[in-house]
Amino acid sequence: MTKFHVNVATGHSGKYTADVRPHSEYDLLFETSEKAEQFSFLTQVAGSKPAGSIVTADETLEAQKELARLIQLQDYNGLRAFVTARADAPIYREALAKRKELKRELDLIGARLEKIRARTKVVSTSVAAKARVEDRKVSLEFRRKYEALRFLWAKLDDYRVLTAQAALASSILQEDFERAAGIYLEYTKNSIGDLEALGEYESNSPEWHAARAAGIGGSDVGSIMRVEKEWASINFARVVNSKLGLEDPSNNFDRSDLRTGIGRGNAWEEYIRQTVALKHPELRIAFCKTSWHGTEVSYRHANFDGLILDENGVPEGVIEIKTGSDASKWGAVELGLDGVPAGYRKQTLWYAMNGGLKYGKIVAIIDDHDYREYSFSMDEPSIQAELEEMIAATDSFWVEMQSKRAKLEAGESLTRKRIRRGMQMTHDYDKIAEVYSGYAGISFDEAKARLVNTIEAEKAAKGRLLTEIEFQKSAVAVFAQHNPAERARPLIGVDLETTTTSPRTGRIIETGIARLNPNGVTEVVYSSMHDIPEEAKAGVGLGQYEIHRITADMISGTPSFDEPAEQEKILNFLKSGTLVAHNAGFEDRFFCANLPGYVEAKNSGEITILDTRKLTSFLMPKSDDSSLQSFAEDNGIPYEGAHAATADAVMMMKALERLQSSLYQTKTFKAKRITDASRLRAKKVALKSDLER
């Protein structure tokens, strides 16, 4: 007899084997590997993540034991009661209420910040200076609330794992019962309306990605029409990449991870479909696993969560199932589709239109307990008008995708023509003078005067306006006047690694500072990772490991950026020379929000900034782009060990030294060549530095 063990207390799973190992009364024993496979999700254990749960470990264990008992009894109704009990538990509802209150407080603080930031742009210098100081204090207040919210959210996610497991187990067992009883409804014909069957594909499989690339599905429509303003560009780009076969499948979410919204959505889907059927015995609601594509318009694809059949078994309605954690995005059910988030609305109408269906329901469970049904009829005039817009948008998009595919197949690049770069593109003396001021270590007024005098003299000599090339050469000549050996103050190169890209929500987890002295020598003067509170680690996390390669273990026990001694060291370095950073606005914003005294020093002129990204654009117009890699390598510095704060700061400062020296000596910029030997040396240094991190 094949037995499969899932120890609910530990989450460790055994193998399919005839060798029975010792087990507790709460281990699950299944007669077949098929049944074991159905319940393999039990290897995910609530409360195993650092965030913990809103209930104690003992309470979680008792709930896990009860879940195991109900599954062993194959009691799907008992599992439904288990789901309801967890969703109605006072401690869970209290946590949801706390989450709502934290979100409300965040909104209020965010509104205060917007007003403060509006004052930073006023003409009055004193008003703007005070507003910038106030901005830092309120930004830290915002971050504290945000971290508390995310920590609570993580704890709620842990709690929901077990509820989702129970919902999934219940739906599996109920389906088994219905199939055995001969009452399970499944639509198996090969056509619906203008659609014909494509087949069944496992999510994220190569076949699944190929099918997605071959047409437009319902979830694509909202992204194509850019209905979610906040994420419009990102979502549109993802759809484009998926249709062109440029999407990397490894970047997709793990749809089995029940701590994520996507994972729980998958776990709940069949449970919700069964719930609709229980609430509406008058409806014949069928499961439909097949993927579909259009017969007349082949690019139109569809996947149905559920179909409503007439008495003859012909589909007449659609069921679209959603889960969520933000009730504010949903309106009252009486509003019908007007109460549904725009992307979900477009998705459902797409399915109904292409399936030739008459009506439908979008069914949502929000926060595991708030059940809602949004009903609609396809003959509503507003829906018909909306369908025409959808058809026009998707037709146009698909024509564009076909054109791009043809270019790719012909070996052509889809990259836009490189934007023209250089100072001739701005002709804005103030913008150029701001950069030159930091480059040469002189006042803004002096920098602007040099720039204006040189270019105006050139105009007068020629008796006409300068061409773009002439303007660029004249402006570069101003930069070339600077002798780096005569610089009075050093250049202080800075790079930060952070948990998010926003100083409102993120923390600094690594700082690297490299000083370029007037003698041309770059030295590291500060290099440290920074620990952050456990609440921040568990809630917000450390951000994109694939970029900064920093783990919780690496920062554990290191000096926090919030420690006064560390802040004093960093601030003194920044005040000792010109702050240099690549895309300096990023570092500037994080210092404004996190470093006491920084804003005040900026206001008083003690801290000035040079952005090497602008140098790349202004002085190196033939570079591929304005990235740090282009700035480094076009100045002969191998780009190795990137995205480690100190390594980035050192590369940047060495490249800046090369640029200034070369420009002063030759009066023009010429890209350098990276030798194999220099790259090999740089790789060895980068590897050593990475190991030392």
Secondary structure, DSSP 8 states (H G I E B T S, - for coil): --B--B-TTT--B--SBS------TTS---SSHHHHHHTGGGGS-TT-STT--SS-HHHHHHHHHHHHHHHHTT-HHHHHHHHHHHHH-HHHHHHHHHHHHHHHHHHHHHHHHHHHHHHTTSS-HHHHHHHHHHHHHHHHHHHHHHHHHHHHHHHHHHHHHHHHHHHHHHHHHHHHHHHHHT---B---SEETTEEEEE---TTSHHHHHHHHTSB-HHHHHHHTT--GGGHHHHHHHHHHHHTT---GGGS--TT-TTSHHHHHHHHHHHHHHHHHHH-TTSEEEB---EEEESSSTTBEEE-SEEEE-TTS-EEEEEEEEEES-GGG---GGGGGGGS-HHHHHHHHHHHHHTT-SEEEEEEEETTTEEEEEEEETT-HHHHHHHHHHHHHHHHHHHHHHHHHHHHHTT---S------SGGGT--HHHHHHHHHHHHT--HHHHHHHHHHHHHHHHHHHTS---HHHHHHHHHHHHHT--GGG-SS-EEEEEEEESSS-TTT--EEEEEEEEE-TTS-EEEEEEEE----HHHHHHT----HHHH---HHHHTTS--TT-HHHHHHHHHHHHTSEEEETTHHHHHHHHHHH-TTHHHHHHTTS-EEEEHHHHHHHH-TTSS-SSHHHHHHTTT----STTSHHHHHHHHHHHHHHHHHHHHHHSS-------HHHHHHHHHHHHHHHHH-
